[in-house]
Amino acid sequence: MRKLFLPIFFFACSFQIARAQTPFINRDSLNINNINASILLHGDMWWDPTEQVAKCEFPSGSGKNIAFTSALWMGGYDEGGALHVASQTYRQTGNDYWPGPLYPTDTLTYATSNEWAKFWKVLRSDINTFLAIGTHTTSNTPASILNWPGKGNTYATGAGGVSLSIPTSMAPFVDLNGNGTYEPLLGEYPSFNGDEAIWWVFSDNGPTHSTSNAVPLGVEVHVLNYGYHRNTAIDNVVYYDYEVVNRSTHKYDNFRFAQWADMDLGYYMDDFIGFDSTHRMGIIYNGTNADGTGLTTDPNHYGTHIPVAAVSMVRMPGDAGTNYVPVGSFDYYNNDNSIIGNPQVDTEYNNYMRAKLKNGTHFTNDFQGPGVASKGYGLGPNSNYVFTGNPGNSTEWSECVCNNNPGDRRFIISSSDMTLDVGATLRITMALITTWPDSLNACPGITFDSIKTYADTAWSVFHNAIPASVQNSSLRSGGYNVYPNPASDWIEVNGPAAFTSEVVVTVCNTLGQKWSLPCTSNGMGVRIQTGILPPGCYHILSATGNVPLSFIKN
């Protein structure tokens, strides 16, 4: 089913813009694990703008989707107090972002954008193949490594194979000789976590800036999208590393960076949202006990077994060690033209990044107890966050407890105010997370316990990278499996080859701490006793053939 958007009166001018500077509809997707999440060159993702359908499939291959679209919003004030905004939504009025960098000036031409209208994708297996080669040539180096857009790479190619000149820092790479230039024939290669990654770049001062109708910021955004395939909970997580570079001549005060998301969970008209401050996480869950039932027979809806999905800001500017700064705001709007409806101009986008309605009224905490509808405005004290409670607790503020009407929600998670200096770079990481479908994942009766457990995994893996010996391996090629996963008192590991007669197996957590666990072998498999382990993500380091496997301990 196609989704309709308001307002519709901008379509005519949007058509004129498209004729002058045709936007790019190229899509790719990170599809290494359980989520097949689409990306687009204009900074939006998780949808197909041509067909206006969701492309954020979970489980991958099911035809069902946990989200519809998402993009970055940013806003700040220059030295003269003028507002600058960059945003992206559904392209009705055009685009604020265009593929390509901002050099040598802070303006991106359509010709340059056309050259950079490309996704660069690389697999961990590409890296492994490359590292196994003794002498590197243009013939034996995988194209994904040879053409990677690292700084100074003379072999870098863009859309259509055009040669690129890259004088500034772009895609990350392993710089073996420390000279700052990417030289793949000297053994250097793309740097990324996970088992598959995609990199691309877009900027907000390009051919048009017609989503927000604002003065551009002059920022350049590098994105590294990656995920893991380990047959564990991390397979339900996709990461997005953002680098925001201020290429303008302005210093911005009260600058905010936000992740906007239209998280349609299956059928789009029966959703609720919630917020978990611990994980800086916006959550989408079903507002009724069956997704789409009674309203449609579309097979792409989840029915009575529904996941819970979320966007979590796992890295924010200001984080220091384990001291994580809070987000500045979490709020939402609906698909209508009300004061809490679709934004149309720069001030309205800016307000939603600052816990305000379109008209500048601050969101409030209007929770009055179970059964009393709450919209987050009109009553109560000002609040920077809405629907902050666990819906399983009747004393906490949630849409479910308040008996709200489910609907088509869009939410915004924003940073606090910061200063963005000329030439400065901000680094932010967002994770898309989902639970497995379950009959308990809907209102009434839902709690956020499960999605928080998956968020724990997303945070743990990001902040404590999986050891390289494990990271460079693939469970699919090894053919080994872990059951049950998540585990409690024991796990069984089995695969295509017989196990040795080891009486202990070594496992480590994401911090590198190790445990020696007793096990018993039965020829083709081994049962490992895991009862003594604290909850968390673990990697098996010494099973037969030193096969690297991972599992979650509840």
FENLINFEN-V361159 format. One record per pair of residues at least 24 apart in sequence whose ideal C-beta (glycine too) atoms are under 7 Angstrom apart, sorted by the first residue. I is the first residue (numbers start at 1). J is the second residue. Records with the same first field share a line. If there is no record, write none. Layout:
I: J + J
//
This chain:
1: 298
2: 52 + 53
3: 52 + 68 + 268
5: 90 + 92 + 335
6: 335 + 336 + 337 + 342
7: 337 + 342 + 344
10: 92 + 93
11: 92
13: 93
14: 92 + 93 + 94
17: 94 + 208 + 210
21: 110 + 207 + 208
23: 91 + 95
24: 99 + 117
25: 49 + 50
26: 117
27: 55
28: 119 + 121 + 198
29: 55
30: 196 + 198 + 225 + 226 + 227 + 238
31: 60
32: 195 + 196 + 227 + 229
33: 227 + 228 + 229 + 235
34: 58 + 59 + 60 + 235 + 236
35: 60 + 236 + 238 + 432 + 434
36: 60
37: 238 + 432
39: 119 + 198 + 225
41: 99 + 117 + 200 + 202
42: 88 + 95 + 97 + 98 + 99 + 202
43: 71 + 72 + 88 + 97 + 202 + 221
44: 69 + 71 + 88
45: 69 + 70
46: 70
49: 91
54: 264
58: 307 + 434
63: 299 + 300
64: 266 + 300 + 301 + 302
65: 264
66: 265 + 307 + 309 + 434
67: 261 + 263 + 264 + 309
68: 262 + 263 + 264 + 268
69: 262
70: 259 + 260 + 261 + 262
71: 260
72: 221 + 259
73: 258 + 260 + 349 + 353 + 412
74: 217 + 219 + 256 + 257
75: 256 + 349 + 350 + 353
76: 217 + 252 + 253 + 254 + 255 + 256 + 420
77: 252 + 253 + 254
78: 250 + 252
79: 250 + 251
82: 215
83: 214 + 346 + 350
84: 214 + 215 + 216 + 217 + 252
85: 212 + 214 + 346 + 349 + 350
86: 204 + 212 + 216 + 217 + 219
87: 211 + 212 + 349
88: 211
89: 211
93: 210 + 211
94: 208 + 210 + 211
95: 208 + 210 + 211
96: 204 + 209 + 211 + 212
97: 202 + 203 + 204
98: 202 + 203 + 206 + 207
99: 200 + 201 + 202
100: 201 + 202 + 203
101: 201 + 203 + 220
102: 203 + 205 + 218 + 220 + 247
103: 167 + 168
106: 205 + 218 + 247 + 248
107: 205
108: 203 + 205 + 206
110: 207
113: 206 + 207
114: 159
115: 158 + 159 + 162 + 164
116: 158 + 201
117: 159
118: 158 + 159
119: 198 + 200
120: 148 + 149 + 171 + 198 + 199 + 200
121: 198
122: 148 + 190 + 197
123: 195 + 196
124: 195 + 196 + 472 + 474
125: 474
127: 189
128: 472
130: 189
136: 184 + 185 + 187
137: 185
141: 184 + 185
145: 184 + 189 + 190
146: 184
148: 173 + 182 + 184 + 190
150: 182
151: 180 + 181 + 182
152: 181 + 182
153: 182 + 184
155: 184
170: 201 + 222
171: 199
172: 224
192: 224 + 226
193: 226 + 465
194: 226 + 227 + 228
195: 227 + 228 + 229 + 474
196: 226 + 227
197: 224 + 225 + 226
198: 225
199: 223 + 224
212: 346 + 349
213: 345 + 346
214: 346
217: 248 + 252
218: 246 + 247 + 248 + 250
219: 244 + 245 + 246 + 247
220: 245 + 247
229: 474 + 475 + 476
230: 475 + 550
231: 475 + 481 + 482 + 485
232: 485 + 537 + 550 + 551 + 552
233: 454 + 457 + 486 + 552
234: 457 + 461 + 537
236: 433 + 434 + 454
237: 431 + 433 + 454 + 457 + 458
238: 431 + 432
239: 429 + 431 + 462
240: 429 + 430
241: 429
242: 428
243: 425 + 427
244: 425 + 426
245: 425
246: 420 + 421 + 422 + 423 + 424
248: 422
249: 422
250: 422
251: 419 + 421 + 422
252: 420
253: 419
254: 417
255: 417 + 418 + 419 + 420
256: 328 + 353 + 354 + 414 + 415 + 417
257: 415 + 426 + 428
258: 353 + 412 + 413 + 414 + 415
259: 311 + 313 + 413 + 430
260: 410 + 412
261: 311 + 410 + 411
262: 410
263: 309
265: 291 + 306 + 309
266: 291 + 292 + 301 + 302 + 306
267: 291 + 292 + 295 + 296 + 298 + 301
268: 408
269: 295 + 406 + 407 + 408
270: 406
271: 406 + 407 + 408 + 409
272: 399 + 400 + 404 + 406 + 443
273: 332 + 387 + 399 + 409 + 411
274: 387 + 391 + 398 + 399 + 448
275: 330 + 385 + 386 + 387 + 388
276: 448 + 452
277: 326 + 385 + 388
279: 312 + 452 + 455 + 459
280: 312 + 313 + 316 + 327 + 413
281: 310 + 311 + 312 + 455
282: 310 + 311 + 330 + 411 + 413
283: 308 + 310 + 448 + 451
284: 309 + 310
285: 441 + 442 + 443 + 446
286: 441 + 442 + 443
287: 399 + 406 + 443
288: 406 + 442 + 443
289: 442
302: 437
304: 439
305: 437 + 438 + 439
306: 437 + 441 + 442
307: 434 + 435 + 436 + 437 + 441
308: 435 + 441 + 450 + 451
309: 433 + 434
310: 433 + 451 + 455
311: 413 + 430 + 432
312: 431 + 433 + 455 + 458
313: 413 + 428 + 430
314: 429 + 431 + 458 + 459 + 462
315: 427 + 428 + 429 + 462
316: 415 + 428
317: 415 + 418 + 426 + 428
325: 416
327: 413 + 414 + 415
328: 384 + 414 + 415 + 416 + 417
329: 354 + 355 + 384 + 385 + 414
330: 385 + 386 + 411 + 413
331: 355 + 363 + 376 + 386 + 411 + 412
332: 386 + 409 + 410 + 411
333: 410
334: 407 + 408 + 409
335: 408
340: 377
352: 412
353: 412 + 414
355: 384
365: 397
367: 397 + 402
370: 394 + 401
371: 403
372: 402
373: 402 + 403 + 404
374: 402 + 404
390: 447 + 448
391: 443 + 446 + 447
392: 446 + 447
400: 443 + 444 + 446
429: 462
431: 458
433: 458
457: 537 + 552
460: 510 + 536 + 537
461: 510 + 537
464: 510 + 511
466: 510 + 539
467: 508 + 512 + 539
469: 548
470: 539 + 548 + 550
473: 548
475: 549
478: 547
480: 547 + 549
482: 549 + 551
485: 551 + 552
486: 552 + 553 + 554
487: 530 + 551 + 552 + 553 + 554
488: 554
489: 529 + 530 + 531
490: 527 + 528 + 529 + 530
491: 528 + 530 + 551
492: 525 + 527
493: 525 + 526 + 528 + 540 + 543 + 549
494: 524 + 525
495: 547
497: 544 + 545
498: 523 + 524
499: 525 + 526 + 543 + 544
500: 544
505: 540 + 542 + 543
506: 541 + 542
507: 538 + 539 + 540 + 541
508: 538 + 539 + 541
509: 536 + 537 + 538
510: 537
//
